[in-house]
């Protein structure tokens, strides 16, 4: 190789190689506010690797989580279903053992977990915060769930409407619930939302979960309010595994699914109030004022006037501001306008009531 060619390689090609590596290792932060004195942790607690039926090595899941702005993940490979076992020996704890060192380096909270995989009904269940997965490898579902409970695991029901013909709350679910072997339900899984699961969480005081259940490698693309991985927002006292578990046990979660937040009124209301900032009017003409409204979250908030046509949407774009124009009563110091945040779901098909309050002194 002549000297000129070496110079070209050094000046042109090597910088491009390093640039491509840097681009691939960039973290994209997720913007949802801390609320009510808690830290908002972004979590995906259901995903798979080659140790069950997926196509990636455990460390890949850690790298993906870091790039996607997550705080915590759980690799939950199937206990009973391992189509790659001719190539990857059965060792239920091995995915966690492989991934944990990189997770510490990347500052990702990694939770040891597994998926208990049975016919539907009763369906599939995740056990997380385990010390050892092996005792859950049992013939009977109840025995597997009890083995998880013995380790003080958090147990939740995955994709409850996955098979529509077997959809429903059956006697086995009542047995699990009454024996404290069921702590949460996925109200969203990947590209699917389960309104029945949402309703059961509200009725039975179970924790609302949302996860990717990813099997393929994540295709790297620009995240948007509509296009992102489904996840659970967990409101924890601090960014630790113990605090994360405490929040899950006590139901302090919301689910970010497509361009929707799903959760209890208390938490969605706090997210709205912390995200939406209303400036004082910058212009006034008679009884009409103009003012800016800023949305500092990653969701496009869809507002409709309370009692009005649900198709007449006022959009507060994610991480952006709009100018609003309103007629006000000049005799009052404040003007309040009532809306429904249509895509902040406190029940299936029921949005969060909110107010836009403008100072008009």
N, C-alpha and C positions, 0 to 999 in steps of 0.2 A: 504494500500500500504506500503510495507516494505521500509526500508531506502535505501537498495541497488537499488531498482527499481526507487526510486525518484532521486538518483544520476545519473542513466542511462538516465532518462528523461531530467534532467537538462544539462548534459554534451553532450549528443548526439542529442536529438530530438529538444530541444529549439533552439540551434544554427542553425539547418537546417531550422526551420521555419522562423527565422529572416533573414537568408540568402536568402530564396526564396522570402520574401517580398522585400528585397533590390534589388534583380535581377529584379523584376517586376517593379521597380520604377527608373530604370536607363534611362537617356536621351541619345539618340544616335544623335550626332551632324551631320548636313548636311554641306558638304564642297563645297561652291561656293563663290568666292571672292567678296568683295565689289568692286564696279567699278565706275569710272567717278565721284568720290566724293560722291557717294550714298552708303547707306547700303543695302545689299541684304537680303531682308526679305523672308523667306520661308512660303508660305501661301496656305491653302486649304479653299476655299470660297464657297464650295457646299457640304453639307452632311446632313444626316437625323437622326431623333431619333424616339422614340415611339409616339411622338406627331404628326407624320404623318404615314409613312409606313415602318419605320425601326425597329430594334430590340434592341436598346440600350437606356439607360437613358442619358440625356444631359451631365451630369458630366463625363460620360465615354468618350465622344468625347474630352473633355478637357484633360483627362489623356492620351489618345492615342496621341493627338497632342504633348503633352510635351515629351512623350517617343520617338516620331518619329522626334524630333528636329525642330518642326515648331515654327514660331514666331507668326502667326496669323491664326485664323479660323473664319468661319461664319457658324452657324447652320441654315440651310435654309429649314425648314420643309414646305411641301406642304400646301398651304392655302386651296385649294379646295378638296384635296384627303387625307382623314383621316380614313383609315380602322380600326383603333383601338379606334374610338371615343366612343364605348360602354364601354370601360375600362378606356380610358384617355380622360377626358372632353376637349372640344374644347376651347383652350386659346392660341391664336397665339403668344403672347409675353412670354408665360411661359417657353419655352426651354431656352431662353436667361436669364430670371430671375433666373432660377435654376442654370445655369452654370457660371454666371458672377463672383460670389464670388470665386469659385475655380480657375477660369481663372486668377484672380488677384493674388491669392496665388502662382500659377504655373508660373506667368509671361508670360501668353499667352494673346495676344491682341484678344479680342472677339468682333465680329461685329454683331449687331442685323440684321438679314436678314430673307428672306422668299422666297419660290418658287411659282410663279404664274403659275398655271398648267392648260393648255388649250390643246385642240386637236391639232394634227399636220397635216397640218399647222393651226395656226401660230407656235405652239410649246410651250415649257416651258421657263420661264424667271426668273432670280434671281434678287431681289432687296436687296441691302445691304447698310449699314449705315442708317438704318431707326430709327426713334424715336418711332414709333408706327406702328405695323403691321396691326391692325384692319381696318384702312381706305382702305387697299388694297383688302379687302374681298368684291369684287363687281362682278356684273354679267358680265359686258363688260370688255374685255381685255384692251382697250384703257383707260377706267376709272381707272383700277388698276394701269396701268403704269403712268398715270397722278398723281395719289395719291402718288406714289413713287417719282416722279419728284418734287412734291410740298414739300416733305421732303428733297429735294436735295440728293436723293438716287443715287447710282451707279447701272445702270440697264444693265444686259447682258443676251444674248441668250444662253440657255443651249443646249448641244449636238445637233447641227443643222442637223446632218445626222442620227439621232436616228432611224427614220422610212424611209428607203430608197425610198419607193414608194411615199412619200410626200416630198422628198428632193428638196430643191431649195429656191431661194430668191423670195418671192411672194409680191404682192401689199401691204399686211399688213406690211411686213418688211420695205418697202419703206416708208410707212406712219409713222412707228415708228422712222425710221432713220431721216426723214425730220423734224419731230417734236421734235428731240433731246430726244427721249424716248428710245434710244438704244445706249449704250456707249461701249459695248464690246461683244465678242463672245467666247465661249469655242471652241478652236481649238483642245483640247483633253479633254476627259471625261472618267475617269476610264481607261479601256483597249482599248479605241477607239480614233483614230485620224481622224479629219475631214478636208481634204485638201480644200474643198469648203469654210469652215469657215476661214481657214488660208488665202485664197485668198481674201475673202470679207474684212477681217481686213486690209489687205494691200491696197486694192482698195479704201476703205471708211474711212481709218484712224481710225479704231476701235481698242480697246485694246484687245490684245491676252490673253486669260485665259486658264488655265488648272487646273482641280480639280478632286477629287476622286469620288464625288457623292455617297459616301459610305452609304449603308443601313445595312450591316451586321457588327458585331463586327470585328475589324481588327485582323486577325490571326497574332500573334507575330512571326516574323521570321527575320533572318538576312537580312538586306537591302543590295542590290547590284545595280550596274549601270542599270541592266535590270529589277530588281524586287524591286519596291518601290512604294509609293503612288504618283499618278500624282499630280503635284502642280504647282502653279504660283510663279515664282521668281519676286519679286517686288522691284524696285530700288528706295528707299525712302530717303529723306533728313535726316530722323532720325527714330528711332524705336517708333513711336507714331501712333495712329489711324488717326490723321489729316494728317500726312506726308504720311501714307499708302494710304489714299484716294486721296491725291494730285497726287501721282505717278500713280494710276489707271486712274484717269481722264486724265492725260497727256500721257498715253500709255507707261509708263516705266516698261515694263514687259518682261519676257521670260517664256516659258513653259518647264518644265522638265517632259517628257513623255517617259517611258521605257528608252532605251539608246539613247535618242535624246533630244537636246535643240532646241526649236522652237522660233524664234523671229526676230526682225528687225536687220539688219546688224550692226548697231551702237552698240547694246548691246551684241550681240554674239561675235563680234570682240573684244570688251573690256573684256569679260569673257575669251576668248581664250588667249589674251595677258597677262592677270593677272594670269592665271592658269598654262601656259606652260613656263617653265624656261629652257633656253639653256645654258649649261656650256661651258666654253672655252675648246678647245680640250685638252685631257689629254695624247694623244699619236699621233705621226705623223710618217709616213713612206713614204718618197717621197712626192707625191702630195695627199696622202690619210691621212685623219685625223679621229680619234675616239673621240666622245664627248657624254656626258650624256644629256638626255632630261627628265625633270621631269614634271609630270602632277599633280597639287595640287587640282584637283576637283573630284567630285563624279561621273563623266561620263567618260567612256572609249571613247576617241576621236579617230575616224576612219579617217585617212588621206589617200588620193589617190593623185598621182602626177597629176598635171593639164594636161589635154589632154591625160592621159594614160588610161590603162585598169582599169575600175572602180572596178574590183574584186581584184586588187593587192593592198591590204590595209596594211598600216603601222599603227599599233595600239599603241596609247599612253594610257596605262592602268591607271585607276583611282587611285589617291593617290599612285603613284609608278613612277619608273624611268626606262628608257631603255638606252642602248648604241647604238648610230648610227654611221655608217661608211660612209664617203662621200669623193669623189674625188673633189679637189678644185684647183683653179688657184692660184698658189703660189705668183703671182705678186699683188694680191688684198688683202686688209686688211680685207675684209668681203666676205663671200660667202652666197648667198641667194638661197633658194630652195623653189619653189612654189608648194603648195598643195591645195586640196579642202578638208575641214573638212566635210566629207560626212554626218555625223549625227548632224551637226549644221545647221538646215534648215532655210534659209532666205526666201525661197519660197517653195511650194510643190515640192519635188524631186530636189531641188537645194541647194547644200551645200555652206558653207562659204569659200571664197578664203582666204588663209592664207599663211604666209611665215615662214620658219625656217631660222633664220639668225645666222651664226657662225662667230665668230671672228677668223681670221687666221693669225694674225700678227706674 
